[in-house]
Structures are given as structure tokens and as C-alpha cells.
Amino acid sequence: MRRSKGFKSGTRYKLKKDIRAKGKRPIAKMLAQFEEGTKVHIVIDPSVQKGMPFPRFHGKTGTVVEKRGRSYLVEVSENDAKKTVICAPAHLSPQESKQ
């Protein structure tokens, strides 16, 4: 039988939650609002399948370009290319500004 090459293949440890972080996420995380131009970190929550970005972008930092439906378009630089990732707010966290 051939090896499956699905969307989440090869992410056994990448998409695993810490033992104390298991369970439902706070509702505020799901309803978070981001303005255009905000810097955000893409941290995939494996318990939320809707709006999940491709696992290659887990841990990357990008800029919110626009809101599309309930999700956001995030521009991420990868090597020399700029990529646009569609991401639900459950998988985004704001970057703290150092002042």
C-alpha cells in the first residue's frame, strides 16, 4: 500500500499539544480581531481543523494583509519569496511589541 501524502502527513510531533494544554481553547482566542498591518505568529492549534494553514507555516511570523470572511490573509516571507496564507484567528497570536 502506498504512503498517504495528505494535508497533515509527517506532522505527528509538530501538531501535538502539550499534556497540560489539551482541551478546548478559550473563546476569546477564537474571536480575536486583528487589524491590517499587524504582525502575528502562526501557531497551529490541532484541535481546530477549520482555517488551519499548511503545517509548513507553523511557527512563522507574518503581517495581516486583509480579512477574508472569518479568516485572515497573512503574508509570510519564505526564503526570498512572499507567500500569502489563509488562516483562522484560532491559529494566530499577536506579536508583542518591544517598547
C-alpha positions as CSV (number, residue, x, y, z in Angstrom):
1,M,0.0,0.0,0.0
2,R,1.3,3.4,-0.9
3,R,2.1,6.0,1.7
4,S,-0.5,8.7,2.2
5,K,0.6,12.2,1.3
6,G,-2.3,14.1,2.9
7,F,-2.5,17.6,4.3
8,K,-1.3,16.7,7.8
9,S,1.2,13.9,6.8
10,G,4.5,14.0,8.7
11,T,3.2,16.2,11.5
12,R,3.0,13.7,14.3
13,Y,5.1,15.8,16.7
14,K,4.6,19.2,15.2
15,L,0.8,19.2,15.7
16,K,0.9,17.6,19.1
17,K,-0.3,19.6,22.2
18,D,1.4,19.7,25.5
19,I,-0.3,17.5,28.1
20,R,-1.4,20.5,30.1
21,A,-2.7,22.4,27.1
22,K,-5.1,19.8,26.0
23,G,-8.8,20.5,25.8
24,K,-10.8,23.4,24.5
25,R,-9.3,26.8,23.7
26,P,-10.6,30.0,25.3
27,I,-13.4,31.6,23.3
28,A,-11.5,34.9,23.2
29,K,-8.8,33.2,21.1
30,M,-11.4,32.1,18.5
31,L,-13.0,35.6,18.3
32,A,-9.7,37.6,18.2
33,Q,-9.7,40.6,15.9
34,F,-6.6,41.7,14.0
35,E,-6.0,45.0,12.1
36,E,-4.3,45.2,8.8
37,G,-0.6,45.6,9.2
38,T,-0.5,43.7,12.5
39,K,2.4,41.3,13.0
40,V,1.2,37.8,14.0
41,H,2.7,34.5,14.8
42,I,1.2,31.4,13.1
43,V,0.8,28.7,15.8
44,I,-1.4,25.9,14.6
45,D,-4.0,24.6,17.1
46,P,-4.5,21.0,16.2
47,S,-7.9,20.8,18.0
48,V,-9.3,23.3,15.4
49,Q,-9.4,21.9,11.9
50,K,-11.2,24.8,10.2
51,G,-9.0,27.5,8.8
52,M,-5.8,25.5,9.5
53,P,-2.8,26.7,7.4
54,F,-0.4,24.3,5.8
55,P,1.9,22.9,8.5
56,R,5.0,24.3,6.7
57,F,4.0,27.7,8.1
58,H,3.8,26.6,11.8
59,G,6.0,28.9,13.8
60,K,6.4,31.6,11.1
61,T,5.7,35.3,11.7
62,G,3.8,37.4,9.1
63,T,1.8,40.5,8.5
64,V,-2.0,40.6,8.3
65,V,-2.9,41.8,4.8
66,E,-6.7,41.6,4.8
67,K,-9.7,39.9,6.4
68,R,-11.5,37.4,4.3
69,G,-14.7,36.0,5.8
70,R,-13.9,34.9,9.3
71,S,-10.2,34.3,8.4
72,Y,-7.2,36.5,7.7
73,L,-4.7,36.7,4.8
74,V,-1.2,36.7,6.3
75,E,1.8,37.5,4.2
76,V,4.9,35.4,5.2
77,S,8.3,35.6,3.7
78,E,9.9,32.2,2.9
79,N,13.4,32.4,1.6
80,D,13.2,35.2,-1.0
81,A,9.5,34.7,-1.8
82,K,6.4,36.3,-0.2
83,K,3.6,33.8,0.4
84,T,0.0,34.5,1.4
85,V,-1.5,32.2,3.9
86,I,-5.2,32.0,4.7
87,C,-5.5,31.5,8.5
88,A,-8.4,31.4,11.0
89,P,-7.8,33.5,14.2
90,A,-7.6,30.4,16.3
91,H,-4.2,29.7,14.7
92,L,-2.9,33.3,15.1
93,S,-1.4,35.1,18.1
94,P,-0.3,38.7,18.1
95,Q,3.4,39.6,18.3
96,E,4.3,41.5,21.4
97,S,5.9,44.9,20.6
98,K,9.1,45.8,22.4
99,Q,9.0,49.4,23.6
